């Protein structure tokens, strides 16, 4: 998580970020004219972008944002930066519960499996969130999902016990094979790890934060001073 001194917002990866439009139009740091048009069209509809990890050439005083384009576009992911002063609002990623109650256009078998997963997560006090293609599809009303798409899930546990219980739930759904899942577990210190890597219990895992990407030992990831 990052809070810029010039902003009252706290930015987390995958958070939804709305821009003040059209005030932000001249503040978007991106040289590609075609991509700028796509970003302008998205923002003009009042739709959010997402907070992403910082890339090496991103200015440290700007907020790094991303936009996923539909499958029909050549450039699928657009990365750009804006000053915090042009940001209107920030919200967490869409909850799985909200995604299931929306016009998501998912196959019935997928929706049934995800509904059971949502109920199981609620029983352990966990709120699952979605990002990636499903989130963009719900947000924009444009088709992003395909028959072979994954459902990207964010798992944000409060305790190690809840984290391990969540992994057991996700593992069980994966083994059923009714829907393809992917995603990340976000630990209390803000570091994110692909939960499939946690299930694989490898010695080293790829850790993502807003500041970038690093390799960290599995033992270090699970040692959290901020666990409740």
C-alpha positions as CSV (number, residue, x, y, z in Angstrom):
1,X,0.0,0.0,0.0
2,X,1.2,3.5,-0.8
3,X,0.0,6.9,0.3
4,X,1.4,9.9,-1.6
5,X,2.0,13.0,0.5
6,X,-0.1,15.1,-1.9
7,X,-3.1,12.7,-1.7
8,X,-5.7,11.7,0.9
9,X,-6.1,8.3,-0.8
10,X,-4.3,5.1,0.0
11,X,-3.5,3.1,-3.2
12,X,-3.5,-0.7,-3.2
13,X,-2.8,-2.9,-6.2
14,X,-6.0,-3.8,-8.1
15,X,-7.9,-1.0,-6.4
16,X,-10.4,0.8,-8.6
17,X,-9.3,4.4,-9.4
18,X,-11.6,7.1,-10.9
19,X,-10.2,10.3,-12.5
20,X,-11.6,13.8,-12.5
21,X,-12.6,14.1,-16.1
22,X,-11.9,16.1,-18.3
23,X,-9.5,17.8,-15.8
24,X,-7.2,14.8,-15.9
25,X,-7.0,14.6,-19.7
26,X,-3.8,16.6,-20.0
27,X,-2.2,15.0,-17.0
28,X,-1.9,11.5,-18.3
29,X,1.7,10.5,-18.7
30,X,1.8,8.4,-21.9
31,X,3.4,9.0,-25.3
32,X,1.5,6.5,-27.4
33,X,-1.3,8.5,-29.1
34,X,-3.5,5.4,-29.9
35,X,-3.4,4.3,-26.3
36,X,-4.1,7.8,-25.0
37,X,-7.3,7.8,-27.1
38,X,-8.4,4.5,-25.5
39,X,-7.7,5.8,-22.0
40,X,-9.6,9.0,-22.7
41,X,-12.6,7.1,-24.0
42,X,-12.6,4.9,-20.9
43,X,-12.3,7.8,-18.5
44,X,-14.9,9.9,-20.4
45,X,-17.5,7.1,-19.7
46,X,-16.8,7.6,-16.0
47,X,-15.2,4.1,-15.6
48,X,-12.4,3.3,-13.2
49,X,-8.8,2.2,-13.9
50,X,-6.8,0.0,-11.6
51,X,-3.8,0.7,-9.4
52,X,-0.8,-1.4,-10.5
53,X,2.8,-2.1,-9.5
54,X,5.3,0.6,-10.2
55,X,7.6,0.0,-13.2
56,X,11.2,1.2,-13.3
57,X,10.5,4.2,-15.6
58,X,7.4,5.4,-13.5
59,X,7.9,8.7,-11.7
60,X,7.9,8.2,-7.9
61,X,5.5,11.2,-7.3
62,X,2.9,9.9,-9.7
63,X,0.2,7.2,-9.3
64,X,0.7,4.1,-11.6
65,X,-2.5,3.0,-13.2
66,X,-3.6,0.3,-15.7
67,X,-6.3,-0.3,-18.3
68,X,-7.1,-3.8,-19.7
69,X,-8.3,-3.7,-23.3
70,X,-10.8,-6.3,-24.7
71,X,-9.6,-9.4,-26.4
72,X,-10.1,-7.9,-29.9
73,X,-7.4,-5.2,-29.3
74,X,-3.7,-5.8,-30.2
75,X,-2.5,-4.0,-27.0
76,X,-4.2,-5.8,-24.1
77,X,-2.7,-3.9,-21.1
78,X,-2.0,-0.2,-21.0
79,X,0.1,1.3,-18.3
80,X,0.3,5.1,-17.5
81,X,0.7,7.5,-14.6
82,X,-1.2,10.5,-13.3
83,X,-0.7,13.0,-10.5
84,X,-2.7,12.2,-7.3
85,X,-4.4,15.6,-7.6
86,X,-6.6,14.4,-10.6
87,X,-7.9,11.4,-8.8
88,X,-11.6,11.6,-7.8
89,X,-12.1,8.4,-5.9
90,X,-10.6,5.0,-5.0
91,X,-12.3,1.8,-4.0
92,X,-11.3,-1.8,-3.4
93,X,-11.6,-4.4,-6.1
94,X,-15.1,-5.7,-6.8
95,X,-16.2,-8.3,-4.3
96,X,-17.1,-11.8,-5.6
97,X,-20.5,-11.3,-4.1
98,X,-21.0,-8.2,-6.2
99,X,-19.7,-9.9,-9.3
100,X,-22.1,-12.8,-8.9
101,X,-25.1,-10.4,-8.4
102,X,-24.2,-8.4,-11.5
103,X,-24.8,-9.0,-15.2
104,X,-21.6,-11.0,-15.5
105,X,-22.5,-13.2,-18.5
106,X,-20.8,-16.2,-16.9
107,X,-21.7,-19.8,-17.9
108,X,-24.2,-21.3,-15.3
109,X,-21.7,-24.0,-14.2
110,X,-19.1,-21.4,-13.4
111,X,-21.6,-19.2,-11.6
112,X,-22.8,-22.1,-9.5
113,X,-19.3,-23.1,-8.5
114,X,-18.3,-19.6,-7.6
115,X,-21.6,-19.1,-5.6
116,X,-20.6,-22.2,-3.5
117,X,-17.1,-20.8,-3.0
118,X,-18.5,-17.4,-2.0
119,X,-20.7,-19.1,0.6
120,X,-17.8,-21.2,2.0
121,X,-15.6,-18.0,2.2
122,X,-18.4,-16.2,4.1
123,X,-18.5,-19.0,6.6
124,X,-14.8,-18.3,7.5
125,X,-15.3,-14.6,7.6
126,X,-13.5,-14.0,4.3
127,X,-14.4,-11.5,1.5
128,X,-13.1,-12.7,-1.9
129,X,-12.6,-10.1,-4.6
130,X,-12.2,-10.3,-8.3
131,X,-9.9,-8.6,-10.8
132,X,-8.7,-9.2,-14.3
133,X,-11.0,-10.1,-17.2
134,X,-14.1,-10.6,-15.1
135,X,-13.7,-7.4,-13.3
136,X,-13.2,-5.4,-16.5
137,X,-16.2,-7.1,-18.1
138,X,-18.5,-6.2,-15.3
139,X,-17.1,-2.6,-15.1
140,X,-17.3,-1.8,-18.8
141,X,-20.1,-4.0,-20.0
142,X,-17.8,-5.2,-22.8
143,X,-17.0,-8.9,-23.4
144,X,-13.6,-9.8,-21.9
145,X,-14.1,-13.4,-20.9
146,X,-13.6,-16.4,-23.1
147,X,-14.3,-20.1,-22.7
148,X,-10.7,-20.7,-21.5
149,X,-10.5,-17.6,-19.2
150,X,-9.5,-17.8,-15.6
151,X,-11.4,-16.1,-12.7
152,X,-8.8,-14.0,-10.9
153,X,-9.5,-13.9,-7.2
154,X,-8.0,-11.7,-4.5
155,X,-7.7,-13.3,-1.1
156,X,-7.1,-10.9,1.8
157,X,-7.0,-12.8,5.1
158,X,-7.0,-11.3,8.5
159,X,-5.1,-14.2,10.2
160,X,-2.9,-17.1,9.3
161,X,-5.6,-19.5,10.2
162,X,-8.0,-17.8,7.8
163,X,-5.3,-17.7,5.1
164,X,-4.7,-21.4,5.3
165,X,-8.5,-22.2,5.4
166,X,-8.9,-20.0,2.3
167,X,-6.1,-22.0,0.5
168,X,-7.9,-25.3,1.3
169,X,-11.2,-23.9,-0.2
170,X,-9.5,-22.7,-3.4
171,X,-7.6,-26.0,-3.7
172,X,-10.8,-28.0,-3.4
173,X,-12.5,-25.9,-6.2
174,X,-9.4,-26.2,-8.4
175,X,-9.6,-30.0,-8.1
176,X,-13.3,-30.1,-9.0
177,X,-12.3,-28.6,-12.4
178,X,-15.6,-26.8,-13.0
179,X,-14.0,-23.4,-13.4
180,X,-10.4,-22.2,-13.8
181,X,-9.2,-20.1,-11.0
182,X,-6.1,-17.9,-10.5
183,X,-5.2,-14.9,-8.4
184,X,-3.3,-13.6,-5.4
185,X,-3.3,-13.7,-1.6
186,X,-2.5,-10.3,-0.1
187,X,-0.8,-10.4,3.2
188,X,-1.3,-7.9,6.1
189,X,1.9,-6.0,5.1
190,X,0.6,-5.5,1.6
191,X,2.7,-8.1,-0.2
192,X,0.9,-10.2,-2.7
193,X,1.7,-13.8,-3.8
194,X,0.0,-16.0,-6.3
195,X,-2.0,-18.3,-4.1
196,X,-1.2,-21.2,-6.4
197,X,2.5,-20.7,-5.5
198,X,1.5,-20.9,-1.8
199,X,-0.4,-24.2,-2.5
200,X,2.7,-25.5,-4.3
201,X,4.8,-24.6,-1.3
202,X,7.9,-23.8,-3.3
203,X,11.0,-22.5,-1.5
204,X,10.9,-19.1,-3.3
205,X,7.9,-17.1,-4.4
206,X,7.3,-14.0,-6.5
207,X,6.1,-11.2,-4.3
208,X,4.3,-8.1,-5.8
209,X,3.7,-4.7,-4.2
210,X,3.0,-1.3,-5.6
211,X,6.7,-0.6,-5.4
212,X,7.6,-3.6,-7.8
213,X,8.3,-7.3,-7.9
214,X,10.8,-9.3,-5.9
215,X,11.7,-13.0,-5.0
216,X,11.2,-13.9,-1.4
217,X,11.4,-17.1,0.6
218,X,8.1,-18.8,1.5
219,X,9.1,-18.7,5.2
220,X,9.5,-14.9,5.1
221,X,6.2,-14.5,3.4
222,X,4.3,-16.4,6.1
223,X,6.1,-14.6,9.0
224,X,3.8,-11.6,9.4
225,X,4.0,-9.3,12.4
226,X,0.6,-7.8,11.4
227,X,-1.4,-11.0,11.7
228,X,-4.4,-10.4,14.0
